[in-house]
Amino acid sequence: MSSPQLKVYTREEVAKVGFKVVSTRTVNWIVIDAKVYDLTKFKAIHPGGLAVLLEDDIAGCDTTEAFFSLHRYEVLEKPPFKRLQIGTIEGETSQLHGRIPGAVSLVPYAEPTWLSPSYHSPYYSESHRKLQKALREFSDEYVYPDALAREEDGKRPSQLVLDKLAETNINAMRLGPGKHLKGLVLMGGIVKPEEFDYFHELVITQELARTCLRGYADGLLGGMVIGLPPVLNFGSEQLRARVVPEVLSGKKFICLAISEAHAGSDVMGLRTTAVKSEDGRHWIINGTKKWITNGTFADYFTVGCKTEDGFTVVLVERGPGVETKPIKTSYSPAAGTAYITFDEVKVPIENTLGEEGAGLFVILSNFNHERFVMCCGSARSQRIIIEEALKWVNQRKVFGKPLHAQAVIRSRLAAMISRAESCQAWLENIAYQMCNMSYKQQSALLAGQIAMLKSYSTQCAQETAREAVQVFGGRGITRTGMGRFVEHSPVTKLVDEETPLLPVKEKPRTPLPWLQISIVLLLQMCEPVTSQSIYPYINQESLFFATEALTVLQWSRTSDVIGRKPVLLIGLLGITLSMLSFGLSKTFWGLVVSRCITGLLNGNIGVMKSVMGELTDSTNRAEGFSLMPVVWALGVTLGPFMGGSLSRPHERFPKYFNTPFWQKYPYFLPCLATSSFVMVAFLVTLCLFKETVPKRKKTRTRIRVASTASEDTLVDGKIPRSHDKPLPLRDLLVWPVIISVSNYVSIAFLNICMNALLPLFFAMPIEIGGLGLDPPTIGITMGIYGAGCGLFQGIFFSRIVRRFGERRVFMFGVSTFIPMFAMFPVISMFARQYGLCTPVWILITVFLSFLSVMDLAYGMGSYLPLLTAKETDVLCNTGCIFMYITASAPNKRSLGATNGLSQTTVSIARAIGPAMSTSLFSVSVEKNILGGYGVYALLSSLSVLSLLLASKLPGKVWEEKEDYSYHDIDPMAE
């Protein structure tokens, strides 16, 4: 679309229009720098609100001063806002402009002295100036726009920019002078390879650093600058011939992998090992590296390793055993900062850089150039901040005067300029020495100079950024707008009281106790097999949850005293007796007693949460819990299938079950089958399961109590600490516990209502709002759903959680209740109109798909520490909300009480839910409330309230309370 023709207006014409109504629409014109803008279509979406545009000194007036006191010029150059210009002011021209591609800034001290008019320098020749001009144009055309885009999306620099860097041989020039430049055409021939010196490299580094976007700047092959020189200087001829062209062409990437969680500059303290294979032809590398720039997308890794002869550097190619994970840092992911794991990585001996055992020399020889490059970038980034600050103090007015009229502001600016000039002067002096020294002389004479300059320049950058925040105010910590360059500077985040004083050592992963874990998983499967087996013919679970609510807290506390194993065995025995009693019941009260037995004796729900946590630790707990959704899905699949297939055997299998007994007890066979399964689990637990609660030993131990007490205390040989005991229930009622348990209750209530209505909806005749399915069909449908849900979670769950976070996934899962309850009447109306046709089954499939997505809100715990086993309703994997419940416990010794409290309140909700939902279903049909669908409207409304409650959860779970444990206490400590 062509731009509209700009008209010429007088200021009187603009003022006359101002803000008025013309033909039923309001018109709003303003003037900015002699340009006329029509805000008629923009005013409603103005970020500052409409009221600002209605003020007397804005509408129809020259708002240049007001505009630039709040915005950067670049705002006017964006297409959506550029289209708002309708004309210019007669006889006037614009005086202001934004960033001019390739131009040297005229703002004082925005450029180093040698680029400033009327200043001179002995260091720079004409080739340096030509290179600077070409690099400035290149950077403004290709690098800066890409930097803005990548800083937002977090991706590595685009391949187009990398190809342009390779095409002009900028990549090669960034490595400094050397033989690698021989025969290359540098920047279109502006500088010859034999003329290229460290001042040329300084120019290149500082021009590329002008983006002042740290994440992108490091992502722009910062790993190559520090990772490729060891290959160039110490790699074999064959290795150089293969690797160097690939990297300089931008087709493959390399990084320097030295730092570890345990050591950084302490190179000899590194723990990554390289051991020769039996045939002596390969290195076998094991270990980890941390904070590795460009590591997430690197193809080659220059790795420092401990070897038999000392320290050796090896070039590792990405392949089997090499795993990289992104690390969140204070700047954007565009840098590709990674945590790298080497697990039995096989590397040819020919990839050794330098001599075996001489790796320290290889690494230290690289430090000078690496630090020189950092100093170049630091000095340039300070000037960007100074330029922005000088612009701002001229735009901003306070107390009726420009901001620079304040003496304190001028003082800050002077200090910022002094630091930048001193860094540049020292840097140029070192560059001059490097140009006139051999490599050996540089190593001997300049290592200390360069190291001190790096320290000094980074301290200056930190102080300059801190001063700039004082100048810009809140804008200095805002990612966009006037102070965005300050926010991106490397030092607006300082060390505070929460910063660890010592690095946290990583623990090696503990192997899982597979026998005990397998028993827990077997116990886990008993829950869905038994509870789901009755759903094809009975959908009333209120009795079970009502009795469970009376005892679950007591069982949880009892297990802390007598151990987990006895409680688990009692629960299994209760399930067995209940199922057999249920199958032999002929009266209503018989059913009541059988379900009450399970609720009263089944303490497993509250205890299995602790068992899995005790069998695992922080290094393998996620691995242990990740097995539970698979087992649960298997049980959910098997339970309904057994219940639906084995019910009424005298009708289905008359050849084998034709005696009066089976006619009298039509549901005994599925109950017998499931109770037999539970008895097998009972025997396995009795014989093989080991108690997880350690016995307390009375040890005469002197304990330093973390309090104001002046003397150590000993009481009956036991540890007298309040945090070693569960808190009273009244002390658990704190906000984190309340909001977590409330969310658990709300989602469990909706879930149990859904589970109660679903089989009823499937079984009831079509004429009264159901689908009229027989028990086998219901069982098969629910079984397929269970398998599909388990498969979906197994494949996608962890990825979704990593991508969107815990609370977002939980809230999204809660939100699916709304369309699910709304789909009940839609499916019913289709069934009434067309019968059980293909469209109806398609709708059922969509409904069950929503149900699988909803289960994501529960599945979180399978992948996170100290989370619960799955509950006894359909696929109620309560891990997500239990992540919050676990973290909300006031101390670890109160975790059982917190879990018991949550389970008790939820059991009450589950006791009420089925009776309420099924009763409302009957009332809705009988009274024809909303066409018989009133129950779904009510539950949809409750789903909205549940979603609002979920929004009150914090974005991240509360930090777990760390308490002492008996195993952490040294009996010999004084």
N, C-alpha and C positions, 0 to 999 in steps of 0.2 A: 504494500500500500504506500503510495507517495505521500510525502509530508505536506500538510496544508500550507498554503501561502501565508507568510507572516505579514500582518498589517502593521501600519505605523499609527500610533495613538499619541495624543497629548496627555499630560498628566491630569488635566481637567476632565478629559473623557473617562479616564480610568476611575477618577474619584467620583464622577457622576454615577457610574454603574455601581461601584462599590459592592454593596450587598443589597439586592432588592429582588422583588418578585416580578418576573416577566413571563406572561402567558402561562400562568400556573406553576412555573418553576423558578427557583431561586438562583440568582447569578452572583458569583463571587469572583472579583478580579483583584489581583495584587501586583506589585512591581518589585522585582528583585534584580538589582544591578542593570537597570535600564531595560529589562525584559518584562513583558506583560504575560502573566499566567492566569488562566481561567480555571478556578478550582471548583466549578459547579459540580462536576462529576466526582471530584476527589474529596470534597469536604466531609461527606458522610463516613469515609473510611480513614480520615486523618488520624494518625496514631495518638495525637495529643487531644483529640476530641473536637467537636464542632465549636464549642464556646470560644476557643482560642481564636478562631478565624472570624468571630463576630465582634471582637474588640474594636474600639474606635480607631486605634492606631494601626490596625491591620487591614481591615476590609477597605479596598480602594486606595491604599496608601503604599508608600515605598517601604517595604519590609526588609530591605537588605540587611540592616543592622540586626534586626530581631532574628532573621533567618540564620545568619552566620554565627550568632551567639549560641546556636543549638545544633547546627548541622555542618557537615563537610560539603565542599563544593561538588564532590563526586555524586551526591544525591541528585543534583540537577542534571547530571549527565546520564542517569539511568533511563532507559527507554520509556518506562511508564510515566516518569515525571517530565521527561523531555517533551513528550507529546502534549503536555499541558500548556506549553508556550504558544500564545496566539499572535504575538507581535512584539514590537519594540517601542521605545519612547522617542518621539520626534526630536531630532537634533542631539541625541545622546548616544554614546557608545558604551559597551560593557568594559569595565575596568578590571574585572577579576577573571581568573581562569583556573582550571584544575591542573592536574598532572599533565605536562606536555611530554609525550614520548620522546626519549632521547635527549631531552634538554637538561642542562646543568641548572640546579636550583640557585636562585638569586637570594634566598634567605641567608642572612649572615650565619656562618659557621655550619651551614647544612652540608657543605662539601669540605673536604680536606684542603689545606692551604694551596696546594699546587694546582687545584682546579678553580680556585677563586680568582676573579679578575684582579689584575694589578699585583698579584703575588708571584713569587718566583721560588724555584726549588732546584737544587743541584742534582737531584736524584732521577728526575724523569726526563726522557728524551721525547722526540717527536713520535717514535713508534709506540711509546707508552700512551701518549695522548690519543693517537689514532685507535689503538686497541680499546682504550676507555670509552671513546665515542661509539665504536662499533658494539661493544659489550652493553653499553647503556641502551642503545636502540634494540638490541637483541633481547635484553632482559625485559624491557617495557612491552615489547611486542609478543613475546612467547612466555617468558617465565612468570611475570607478575600476574597476568590473568589466570594462568593455570594454578598459581599459588593460592589465589583467592578461592578458586573452586575446590581444590583439594583440601584446603584447610577446613572447609565446610563438610565435605563428605568423608574425610579421613582416609582417602585412598592414596596410594603412592603417586608420584608425579606421572603425568600422562606420557604415553609412548611417543607422541608427537614431539614433545619437548626433548625427550631423551634422544630421539633420532636427530633433532636439530643440533643438540650438543655434540653428538658424534660426527655429524656432517661437517661442522666447523672445527672439529678437533679440540673443542673446549675441554672435553673430558681428559684428553692427554695433557693439555696445558695445566690443568688443575693439579697434576702430580709434580709440577715444578720442572726446572731444567733437567735435561738428561738425554741419554742416547735414545730413549723411546720416542723422542720428537723427530729424529732423523728421517728425512724424506717426506715429512708430512707438510701439507699446506695449512698453515695456521690462520684461522679467521679470514679466509679468502686471500691470503698472502700479505696481510697487513704487517706481520712480523715474521722474520725468517727463523727457522729452528735454531741456528747457531747464535742468533741475537737474543733469544729468549732468556730472561733472567728472573730473579726472585721478585723484582718490582712488577714485571708482567703478571706473575702469579698473584701478587698482592692486589693488583688492579682487578683481575678476574674474580678473586674471592670476595672483594668488597662490593663489586657491582652485583654479583649474585646474592649478596647478603642484604641488598636494599629492600627486599620484600619484607624484611623484619617479621617474618612468620617462621618461628623457630622450628616447628614440626616439619614444615615443608622444606626449609633450608637443609635440615639434616636428611630428609627423604630424598633430596636431589643428589643422590649418589654420594652422600657423605661417607657411607661405608666403603665406597671405592677409594676415596681420597686417603683413607687410613688403612684399608685392607689390601690394596693392590701393591703398594711399594715393597712389602716383603717378598712378594712373588717376583717383582721386577728385579730386585737386588740380590735375592738369595735362591730363587727357583732355578731348576735345571733348564737348559736351553729348550728341551722338548716341552717342558711344562709351560714356560713363558710363551712359546710359539702357539700353544693351544689355548691358553687361558687369556692372555693379555688382549689379543684382538677381539675376543668375544665380549670382554668387559668394556673395553674402550668404545666398541660399536653400540653399546647400550642394549645388546641382545640378551646378555646375561649379567647377573649382579653378584657382587662380592661384599663381604663385611669382615670386620676384625672382631674375633670372638676371644677376648682375653678375660674380661671382668667376670667374676663369679659372686655369688651371694656372700662367700667367705673372704674374698680378696679382690682388690682392684689394682691400685698402684703397687701393692705388695705382690709382685709377679711371682716370687718364689713361694708364696703361700697358696698358690692355686692347687686345686685338688683333682682336676680332670686328668685322667691317666691315659697313657698310650703304651701298650705292651705289644711286643712283636709276636707274630703268629709262630707256630712250631716250625714252619718252613722258612721263616725269616723274611718273607716277601711282603708282608703286610703289617700295618699297625692295627691293633684292636683298641678303639678309643671308647672310653666310658666317662661320663661326668655331665656337668651342667654349666651353662654360661648364662649370665643375666645382664640386662640393660644393653643389649647388643643392637646398635643402630643399623637399620636396613635388614635385620635378621629375618623378619617375617617373609620377605620376598627374595632373599639372597639365594643364589645357586651355588656359590662357593663361600667357604668359611675359613679364614686364616686363624687357626686355633692354637692356643698355647696349651701344652700338655706336660705333665710330669712323666719322665721316663726313667729308665734304670740308671742312665748316666747324668741325670739332672733335669734340665728343662729343654724341651724341643718344640719347635713350631711346625705344624703340619697343615697343608691345604686339604680341607675336607670338602667333597662334593655332596650336594644334597642327594640323598638316596635312602635305602633301608636303614632304619635305626636312628635317623636324624629327624627330630621333631621340633618344630618351632611354634611358640604360642605368643600372641601379642601381649604386651605389658601396658597397662594404663599409666601414663605419665602426666605431668602437668601441662604438656603441650599436646598437639593433635597426633592422632595415629598415623598421619602421613609420613612420619619418620620411620615407621616400621620397627619400632623398638620391640625386641623379642627376648623371650626366655627360651633357651635352646637346650635340648636334651640329646645326649649322644649315648645310645644303648647298643653296645657291641658293634660299633661301626667299623667296617673293614676298609682300610685305606692303603693303597699301594705305597711301598717304601719310597718310591720315586717322587712322591708328593711332599717329602720332607723339605723344608725351607732352611737352608744353611746346614751346618753340621749337626749331627746328633749330639744333644747335650749342650749345644751353643745357642739355644733359643733365647736366652736372656739378652745376648748381644743383638739378635735379630729384632727383638721387641724394643729394646732401648734405643737402637739406631733409628727406629721409626718415630720415637717420641718427639724429637726436635721439630720435624716437619709437621707432625700432627698438631703440636701446640702452636706452631707458627700460624697455621691455617685458622685455628680457633681465635688467636689474637686478632687476626685480620677481620674476622667476622664480628668480634666483640666491639672493636673500635668503630666499625661502620655502623652497627646497630645503635650505638650511643648517639651518633649524629642524626639518625632518623628521629629519635626521640626529641633531641634538641630542636630540630626543624619544626616538628609538630607543636612543641611547647611555645616556640616563638610565634608561630602562626596563631595559636590559641590566645596568648596574652594580648595580642593586638585585636582579636575579634571580640573577646569577652570583656564586658564592662561590669564593674562593681562600684557601688557608691557614686555612680555617675561618671566614672573615669575608666579608661582602659585598665585591664588587670595589671599591666606592667608598670602602672603608676605607683603600685605598692612596693615599698622598699624591700620587703621580705621576699617578694617574687623575683625582683631583680637580683637579689643575693643568691637565691636558689639557681637562677639561670646562669649567673657567673660561675658558680661552683660546677655546674654541669658542663659548661663549655671548657673550663680549665681541665677537668678530668679527661674529656674527649681529646683535647689538643695534646695533652701530655702522653696519652696512650698512642696517638698517631706518631708523635715525634719519636718516641722510644721504638715503636714498631719499624719506622723507616730507617732508623739507625741500625737496628739488627738486620734488616733486609740488605742494607749496604754492606755490612760485614759478611753476610752470607754470600753476596756476589763476589767478594774478594778473598774468600777463604776456600780452601779445599775441604772436602767432606771430612777428612780426618781432623783438620783444624776446627771446623764447626763443632764436632763432637767434643773436642777438648776444651774449647774456649767459650762456646755459646750455649751449652746445655743449661747452665745456671741462669744466664741472662734470659733465655726464652722461658724457662720455668717461672722465673720471677715476674716477667711481663704477663704471662698467662694469669698468675695469681692477682697481679695488680689490676689488669684490665677487667677481669671478672668482678673484682671488688668494686671498681669504678662503675661498671655497668649496673651492679646492684644498687649502689648509692644513687646513681642517676635515675634509675627507674623509681626508686622510693621518693626522690625529690619530685619527679614528674607526677606521681600520684597526688602529691600535695598541691601541685599546680592545677591539675585537671579535676581534682575532687573525685566524685563518684564515677566520672567518665573514665578515669584512669584504671578502673577495674571492670570496665564494661567491654565485652568482646567486640562490639561494633561501635560505629560512630566516631566522635572526635578523639577519644582516647584509646582506640583499638591497638595502635602500635605500642602504647605503653603497656597495655594488658598482655600483649604477646612478648614483652621483654622478659628476660630470664629470671627476674628476681622479685616479682611482686608477692611471691609466697615465701614466707620466712620460716625458720625453725621455731617451733613453739614448744610448750610443755608436753605436747602429745607426741613429739618426734622421738622415736627410739634412740637411746644413747648408744646402744650396741646393736649390731646386725642380728636379726633373728636367724638362728641356725636351722636349716632345713633337716627334718628328720627322715631317715630312710623309711621306705614303705614297709610296713609290717605285713607278713604273709597272713592271709585269712585262715582261721581255724575251720577248715572246710567241713569236718565232721559235725561240729557243733552248729555251724551255719546251716548245714543241710537239715539238721533236726528242726531248727527254728523255721526254716522254709516249709518243712512238712507240717509243723503246727500251724503255720500261716495258712496253708491250703485247707486245713480242716474247717476254718471259718466260712469261706464262701461255699465249699462243697455242701455243708450241712444247711446253712441258712438259705442258699439259693435252690436247694433241691425241692423245697416245699412250695416255691413260688408258682409253679405251673398249676397248682390246685388250691393253694391257700395263700392269701396275700395279707394276712393280719399279723403284725409283729409287735403291736403295742404292749402285749403282756410281757414279752421278753424284755423290752427296753424299760418298762416300768419297774420290774423286779431287779434288773441290772442296775438301775439308778440307785437302788437302796444299798447295794453292796459293793459296787466297783471301787469306790474310794477306800473302803475298809480292806478289800483284797489288795489294793496297791500298797497300802501301808503295812499290811501283814507280810507281804513279800519282802519288805525291807528287814523284817525281824527273823522270819523262819526260812527265808530264801525263796528264790524264784521257782525252783523245781517243784516243791510241794504244791504251790498254787497252780502251776501249769497242769500238774497231774489231776488235781481236783477239778479244774475246768474241763479237761478232756473227759473225765469220768461223768461230769454233769451233762456234757453234750451227748455222750453215749446213752445214758439213762433217759434223757429227754427224748431223743429220737426214737428209741424203742417204745417208750411210753406213748409217744405221739402216734406211732403206727398202730398201736393196740387200743387206742381210745375209740370208744363208741358214743360217748356223750360229749356235750359241750364242756362240762367241767373236767372231763378227762383231758381235753385239749388244753384247758387253762392250767391244770396242774403240770402237764408235761412241759409247756413253755416256761412256766415259772421256775421249774427245776434248772433249766439252762441259765435263766437270768440270775438266779441266786447263787449257783455254783460256778458260773463261768467268770473267773477273774482274769482270763487270758488277755482280754482286750486292753486292760490297763497295765499288764505286766510285760507283754512282749515288746512294748516300747523300750523298756529299760534293758531287756535282755540283749537286743541287737546292739544297743549302745555300749554295753559292757563287753560284748564279744569283739568289738572293733575299737579302733582308736582314731585319732585325727588324720592319720595317714591312709587308712583303708576303709573308713566308715562309709564314704560315698560308694565305694565298690560293693560293700556288703548290702547297703540299702537298694542299690540299683537292681538287685536280683528279685526284689519283692514284687514289683508290678507284673513281672512275667509269671511268677507263681500264682499271684492273685488272679490274673486273667485266665490261667489254666483252671483254677478252681471255679471261677465264675462260669467258664465254659462247661466244665464237667458237671457241676451241681444241677443246673436246670435240665441238662440232657438226661441225667440219671432220674431226676424227679419226674420229668415228662414221659420218659420211655418206659419206666418200670411201674408207674401207677396203673391200677386196675389190671393186674396181670391175667385175671381170669377172662377178661375180654380180649386182651391183646395176644396172650399166649395160652389159649384154652387147652392145648395139648399137654402142657406141663403144670399148669396151675388151675386144675378143674375141681378142686376140693372145696367144700363149703367155707373152710377157713379163709381162703383168699377172697371169696365173695363177701365175707363178713368184715374183713379188714383189707380193703382195696389199696390202702396206702402203706401197708406194712413192708412190702418188698423194697421200695426206695429208701424207707427209713432204716431197714436192716442193712442195706448195702452201704449207706453213708455211715452208720454207726460202726460197721465193721472196719471201714477205713479209719475212723477215729480211734478204734481200739488198737489198730496196728501202730498208729502214731503214739498211743499211750504206752505200749510195750517198748517201742524204740526209745522214747523219752526216759522211761523207767530204767532201762538197762544202759543206755549210752550217753545220755545228756549229763553234763557236768555242771554243778552249781556255779553260778556267776557272781553271787554275792560273797565277798571274802569274809571270813570269820574275823572278828575283832580280837586282837591280842592285847592283854593288859601288860604294857611295857613301861617300866619306870623311866619315863622320858622327860627331859627338861625342855620345855617349849617356850620360846620367846613369844609372848603375846603381843600382837600388833595393836597396842593401845597406849594409854598414858601411864599404865602401871609401871612402877619402878622396879618391881621384883618379879622373877619368874614364879609361876604358880603350878602346883601339882595337886590333883584331887583323885584319890583312890587309884592312882596309876593310870588314869584315863586323861584324854585331852579335853580340857574344860573350855571349849570354844563354842559360841552360839552358832557360828556358821558351819559347825560340824553336825548340827542337828536340824531336822525339818522345822520350819517356822510354824507357829499356830496359824489356823485357817484365816483368822481375821487379819493377819499380817500379809496374806497373799493378795488381798483385795486392793492392789495398786493399779494405776491406769494401764500400764502395758498388759497386765494379766486380764484386766476387764475388757479392753478392746479386742484382744486376741480371742478370748473365750467367747465373747459376743459374736464375733464373726464366725467362729466355729459352730456355735449354736444355730445361727441363721442359715448357713449353707447346709448344715446337716439336716435341719428341719425341711428345707426345700427339697433336698435330695431324697429323704425318706418319703415325703409326699409324692414325689415323682415315681419312686419305686413302688409305692402302694397303688397309685393310679394306673400305672402302665399295664400290669397284668389284668387289672379289672377292665381297663379300656380294651385290651385285646380280647378278653373272654366274653364281655357283655354282648347281647345281640345288637345288630346294626340298627334296629328300629329305635332303640333307646340310647343311642350315642356311642356304642362300642363297635367292634369289628367282627365279633362272632367266631374267633379262632378257637380250635380245639387245643387241649393241653399239649399234645406232642408238637403241634406247630408253634405254640408259644415257647416251649422248651427249646426247640431248634433255633427259633428266632433270637431268643435271649442268649443262647450259646454262641451263635455266630457273632452277635454283638460283642460278647465278652472277649472272644478271640480277636476280633478286629480292633477292639479298644486296646488290648494288650500290645498288639502289633504296632498300632499307631503311636502309642507312648514309647515303646521300645526304640522306634526309629527316629521320631521327631521330637520327643519330649526335651531331651537335654539341649538340643540345638535351639529350640524355641526359648527355653529359659535363659540360655546364654545370650541370646539376641535381644530379648525384651525385658529381662529382669523378673524378679519374683512377684512384686506387687502387680505389675501389669498383667502377667499371666493369670494371677489369681482373680483379678477384677474381670478380665475377659471371660474366664471360666464362669464366674458368677453371672455375668451379663447374658450368657447363653440360655439361662432359665427363662428369660422373657420370651424369645421366639419359640422355645420348646413348648411352653404352656399354651402359647397362641396357636401352635400347630395342631393341638388335639382337636378343636372344633373344625379346622380346615380338613383334616383327614376324615373326620366323621362325616362331614357334608359330602365329600367326594364318594365315600363308601355308600351313603344313602342314595346318592344319585346314580352311581355307576356300578355298585357292588365292589367285590374285591378284585378290581382290575389292575392292569399294569401301573397306571398313574398312582393308585393308592399305595402300591408297594414301593414305588419311587419315593413318595412322600414319607413312608415309613423309614426308608433307607436314609433320607435326608435328616429325619428326626434323630435316628440313632447316631448319625454322624455328628450332629450337634451334641448329643449326649457324650460322645467320645471326647469332643473338644472341651466340654464342660469338665470332664474328669481331669483335665490338665490342672485345674485349680486345686485338685487333691494330690496330684502325683509329684509335687515338688519335693516332698520329703525323701523320696527314694534316692535322691542324688546329693542330699545335704546331711551334715552331721546331726546326731542326736535326735532323729525324727522317728515318727511312730510307724508301727505296722498298720496294715489296712484294716478298716473297721468292718462290721458284719453286714452292712447294707450293700446294695448292688454297687460294686466297684467304688466304694467310698474310700479312696486312697487319700487319707487326711494329712499327708506330709506337708503340703503347702502351708496350711494355716498352723500346723504344729511347728513349723520353723519359727513362727512368731511366738507361739506358746512356750516353746522350749527356751527361747532367748529371753522371754519376759519373766521367767522365774527369778525371784529375788536372790537366790543362791542355788548352787547345784544340789545341795542336800534337800532342797525343797522342790526339786524337779518332779519327784514322784507325787508329792501332794498337789502340785500344780496340774500335772497330767490327770490325777484322780479327780480333781475339782472340775476340770474341763469335761472329762468323760461323764461325770455324774450329771452335770447340767445338760450335756448333749443327749444323754440317755433319756432324760425327762422330755426333751423336745422330740426325740424319736418315738417315745411312747405316745405322745399326743398326736404327732403327725399323721400316722396311718389312719387312726380312728377319725380324726377331723377331716382328712381329705376324702376318705371313702364315704363318710356321712354326708359331706357337702355334695359329693357326686350324686348320691341318692336324692338329696333334697333338691338339687338343681334339676334333675330329671323329673322328679315327682311334681314339683311346683312350676316347672318350665321356666326357670329363672334364666333370662337371656337365652332363650331357646334351648335350655337344658345345659348350657355351657357356663353357668355362673361360677362354678368352682374354678375354672381356668382363669377367668377374669380376676378373681380374688388372688389367686396364687401369682399371677403376673404382676399385680400391684405389690405383693409382698417381695417379689424378686427385685423390683425397683428399689424398695427400701433396703434390701440386703446389699444392693450395689452401692447405695449411698453410705452404708455402714462400712463396706470394704474400703471406700475411699479415705476413711479415717486412719487406716493403717499407714505407718511410715514407709517411705520409699525403700529403706533398707531396714532389716531387722535390727533390734537392739543388740548391742554387744553382749555376749555371754559373760556372766559373772564368774570370775576365776576364784576358786577357793583352794585351800590346801587340801591334799588328800593324805591318807595314812601312808601311802607309798612314797610321798615326797619328803617325809620327815626322817631325818637322820637321828637315830636314838643316841648317838654319841655326841650330838651337837651341844654346845654349851651356850 
